[in-house]
Amino acid sequence: MNYQMNKFLFSMILTELEDAVGKENCSTRAIDKVTHSVDYYWLSRMWADRGERMPEADFVVCPQDATEVSKVVKIANYYKIPVTTWGAGGGTQGGAIPVCGGIVLDTKRMNKIYEVNTEGMYIECGTGAIYKHIEWAANEVGKATMHYPSSLTCSTVGGFLAHRGIGVCSTKYGKIDDMVLQMEVVLPNGDIINTASAPKHAAGPDLNQIFIGSEGTLGIITKAQIRIFDQPEERRFRGFLFQDMHGAFQASRELLQKFKPSVMRLYDEAETASLIKKIVGVERPGAFMNIAIEGVRELVEVEEKILLETFAKYGAEDLGSEYGEKWWKEKITFFYPGHMMDIPQMFGTMDTIAPYGKIEEIYWAMKEAIETNFPQAKFIAHFSHWYEWGSMIYDRFIIEGKDVPEDPVEALRLHQAVWTCGVRAALAHGGVVNDHHGVGIKLGRLMKEQYGPAMQVFEGLKKQLDPNGIMNPFKLGL
Amino acid sequence: MNMSEKSKAHVDSCRFCWMCHHICPIGNATGQERNTARARALGISMVNRESIDLSEIMDNIYECATCGACVHECVTGWDPVMFTKETRLQAALEDKLPEYINKMLDSALELGNPYGKSELDRALADAIETHSDKNDLLFWLGTDARYMASSEGIRAIKVMEKTGVPFTVLADETASGAQLDFLIGGAEETKEQMLRAAEVMNGYKTVVIYDPNDAKAVMQTYKEYGVEVKASVMTYTSYLAEAVESGKLALKKTDKTVVIQDPYQLSRDLGESDAIRTVAGAVAGVEEMLCNRDQTAWAGNILMAAYMPEIIKKVAARRIFNAKSVGAKAMLTASVSEYVALRSVEQDEVEILSLEDLILGE
């Protein structure tokens, strides 16, 4: 239910918000409210598809900098109106949906690129910048962000930070939380703060990591210094076919003790036989794995030799470079209409992460849980972000449209049940609620199950920073 | 809403797809979520599901430039321009157009231009008069140059004169239909306007079209609507490029360097992006900026500035920022409409040049 206010109070608050951000940047138009009510979350899409209106904001405001954000949250705090931060709406967890009405604060006017610093190797930008635009800015000076998720063109810097996103080259370059040097954050009381001037220090806990992943519940990140890298002299691909995933895990674990490839993607047999067959063209049974090695040419030469020797030990068939190059070229094609799942299908990515000792067990447990409890669901997975100590699973369930209830509430119930089942299976075997899409409203209920009494740390932060509970209510389990 | 099955399918895909979020020149300039293909599709899909009224989304439908950047970007081949234009047509049929669009539409139908202009500027009329004799070659100025950028129209005629080939300019040139197509898509009135223009053009051996927007209409949209032009049609830029290459147009090299702002109608729709570089290269050094050739980012136009001037200034300013980012001191466009939009931005770091500026050196 939307935040309730009478016409008089509504008009008063509207004039204050217009004063804060400018009349043209404060909207109560239906199109703006509708647009900000549906993000990439399957439930919001289904709801709209069924002709229902999702919960909408009362006001959509677009501030241009931290000063204006500060004014907005001060108004919101005074009137105790919810504030939901919206980047580009490409999130899958419903994190940007204003479920309680109030204010949607769209960050995209904060898209200024303040500095491209090739000495300190970072770009300082407003968090409303679309990530592809900062990639362009880096490319203009011969550098690259090396953060290439499928949502590169769909999402803002702030959106990736809010949900702890990840890109396809993460194994070498890191997650978004590894990409940040310093941030500017507006606290719920309107104070504007800066995190430490360097990300590695001993000056207490890391403020960056308190706000990264907080999904707008503790404050609004308004500016960030994002790392850039030299373009690699060389990027080489190699495709492999393993007889089964177990061998691939052993080979990969050993490889990562020696060096870090940029791209490492292992597909289970089901995904190899479906998506990989369709897009990349591998038509053989087994588990397809794609590796990219990049950097200084001489090092790439050595690393490729180590790769081939290591994988050969575990029986991997070397498929050469063709498939990997094709995958790189088509890596975003997977997510376009006609290639990506879409309504009327029900689907979701239940990504989780764990050390090597647990990750295979989690995969089998989740697969069994989904396929046993929901025989109408197909389960496919790949493993695309690797560490010396473990890996993540990008596992998906897909239910064909004929098996999805037409009634939106019934469809919601099924969706909730599948998610609860899948994530609980992951938690039971040592996984976490999510790897890189965040929590949002979709998984908030499961946060306490993962963290137990540790959840009080987050709750304490929330209570101290946002005593009125206005910041993105019902997200992150807070 | 009455809409083709093809458009409905595209709407129902695009509403939940974010892949072209970064490419909309208007969305990038305004930072507004509604200025995206997915937002327009979502709004239309909700109209189709009767959960929002068509009139509530029409302002947003007219915030689209129909530049096709999103279409070009889409791997799947979906076409937000198609469903945007169909929605405009449907709103016209249902009498749900915004008032400011109705006003422009009335003017476009009655006067042949959407700007409420009934007379040409005197100096332009005089320049046209000197080319009133019938020749094999017709130089088609277009509505924007005739009514909203007459000094550019005059200078374009001067450039044509430098080629030494006799040509005709029509005092009573009709509208090409391009602007009606933007306002209400493929309505009967649009096709009628196009048929009238085609009939005039067919009285000549060759037609050189000054405005890329008209060129796109005549060379591409006419075919889609079954309107036949028998005359040989050329863009102004390709005509000048040929003149440069054949020696008909002798140009002197200067020490100026320009970046090219490719009009999308030429580079994306008609596949023509070398011609402007050929002409520019004869006078100046040529450099590139972000989003060039068929990846170009639209820099604004006169038509949309008539009803959303501040947004068009932001669009143009963003493109000037792109030029500044590569250290450009001058930016060249072959579109009279983009030229006017770019010059409406108050700044003095990047000189905005038309082909006429470059060739005439004024």
Interface residues (C-beta under 8 A of the other chain):
Chain A: E24 R29 A30 I31 D32 V34 T35 H36 V38 Y40 R45 A48 D49 R50 G51 E52 R53 V60 C62 W86 A88 G89 G90 D106 K108 R109 M110 N111 G128 I130 K132 H133 W136 A137 E140 S151 T153 C154 S155 I332 T333 F335 Y336 P337 G338 H339 M340 D342 I343
Chain B: S13 C14 R15 F16 C17 W18 M19 C20 H21 H22 I23 G27 N28 T30 G31 Q32 E33 R34 A39 L42 G43 S45 M46 R49 E50 S51 I52 E56 I57 D59 N60 E73 C74 V75 T76 W78 L290 E310 S325 V326
